[in-house]
């Protein structure tokens, strides 16, 4: 008997006597809820990613929005965006090169995730096509507090698998081997989230 045959024989013998009962895999993480307020957790994680955050009420959105884009021109406004935007220009299917000359884009979001500080666009009304949230240098996103869910499983459950999705965790950034961080490489250099709440802002 060769050494190879002897080794394989021992493996077969061990496998034959092994307990093949499948152990249950705990799936509690799917329903685990983060401690504390999900809105505050989202805000904390978002800022950790170096995104800008402005809290406002529904009535304050127009003025806060105008301030967020005041130094950008032009400002791309997707079809279905519900607020007037100073200097706003419609999306007419501009090429990537044309979008690169856009100062900012304003969008809505489909959902946001507290534990990761992520906003998700499914490119419905007010969100535009994927390119408009990836090419311009500044992305201003209006998000309602009630759109924030605790974790990724809840976000996935709320999203349609039939729609395109863009998951955004802070401004686009990368680091080289010496950990020198560069922002704006694969997407917007600046992400500014306007968090719309029903109560007083602070």
HUPETA-V650555 format. One record per pair of residues at least 12 apart in sequence whose C-alpha atoms are under 6 Angstrom apart, sorted by sequence separation. I is the first residue (numbers start at 0). J is the second residue. D is the distance in whole Angstrom. If there is no record, write none. Layout:
BEGIN
i = {I | I}
j = {J | J}
d = {D | D}
END
This chain:
BEGIN
i = {74 | 75 | 76 | 108 | 109 | 171 | 74 | 75 | 76 | 77 | 74 | 75 | 171 | 171 | 171 | 170 | 171 | 107 | 170 | 106 | 107 | 170 | 106 | 170 | 73 | 74 | 73 | 74 | 75 | 76 | 72 | 74 | 71 | 71 | 103 | 107 | 101 | 103 | 104 | 105 | 106 | 107 | 99 | 103 | 105 | 112 | 99 | 110 | 111 | 112 | 113 | 114 | 98 | 110 | 112 | 112 | 121 | 121 | 121 | 120 | 79 | 80 | 120 | 79 | 119 | 78 | 119 | 77 | 118 | 118 | 77 | 117 | 137 | 117 | 136 | 141 | 142 | 143 | 144 | 134 | 135 | 136 | 137 | 138 | 139 | 140 | 141 | 142 | 143 | 144 | 133 | 139 | 45 | 41 | 44 | 40 | 41 | 37 | 37 | 50 | 48 | 52 | 54 | 56 | 50 | 51 | 52 | 53 | 54 | 55 | 56 | 50 | 56 | 55 | 54}
j = {86 | 87 | 88 | 120 | 121 | 183 | 87 | 88 | 89 | 90 | 88 | 89 | 185 | 186 | 187 | 187 | 188 | 125 | 188 | 125 | 126 | 189 | 126 | 190 | 101 | 102 | 102 | 103 | 104 | 105 | 102 | 104 | 102 | 103 | 135 | 140 | 135 | 137 | 138 | 139 | 140 | 141 | 134 | 138 | 140 | 147 | 135 | 146 | 147 | 148 | 149 | 150 | 135 | 147 | 149 | 150 | 162 | 163 | 164 | 164 | 124 | 125 | 165 | 125 | 165 | 125 | 166 | 125 | 166 | 167 | 127 | 167 | 187 | 168 | 187 | 192 | 193 | 194 | 195 | 186 | 187 | 188 | 189 | 190 | 191 | 192 | 193 | 194 | 195 | 196 | 186 | 192 | 116 | 113 | 116 | 113 | 116 | 113 | 149 | 169 | 169 | 191 | 193 | 195 | 190 | 191 | 192 | 193 | 194 | 195 | 196 | 191 | 197 | 200 | 200}
d = {6 | 6 | 6 | 5 | 6 | 5 | 5 | 5 | 5 | 6 | 6 | 6 | 6 | 5 | 6 | 6 | 6 | 5 | 5 | 6 | 5 | 5 | 5 | 5 | 5 | 6 | 5 | 5 | 5 | 6 | 5 | 5 | 5 | 6 | 6 | 5 | 6 | 5 | 5 | 5 | 5 | 5 | 6 | 6 | 6 | 6 | 5 | 5 | 5 | 5 | 5 | 6 | 6 | 6 | 6 | 5 | 6 | 6 | 4 | 6 | 5 | 4 | 5 | 4 | 6 | 6 | 5 | 5 | 6 | 5 | 5 | 5 | 5 | 4 | 4 | 6 | 6 | 6 | 6 | 6 | 6 | 5 | 5 | 5 | 5 | 5 | 5 | 5 | 5 | 6 | 5 | 6 | 4 | 4 | 5 | 6 | 5 | 5 | 6 | 5 | 5 | 6 | 6 | 5 | 5 | 4 | 5 | 5 | 5 | 5 | 5 | 6 | 6 | 5 | 6}
END
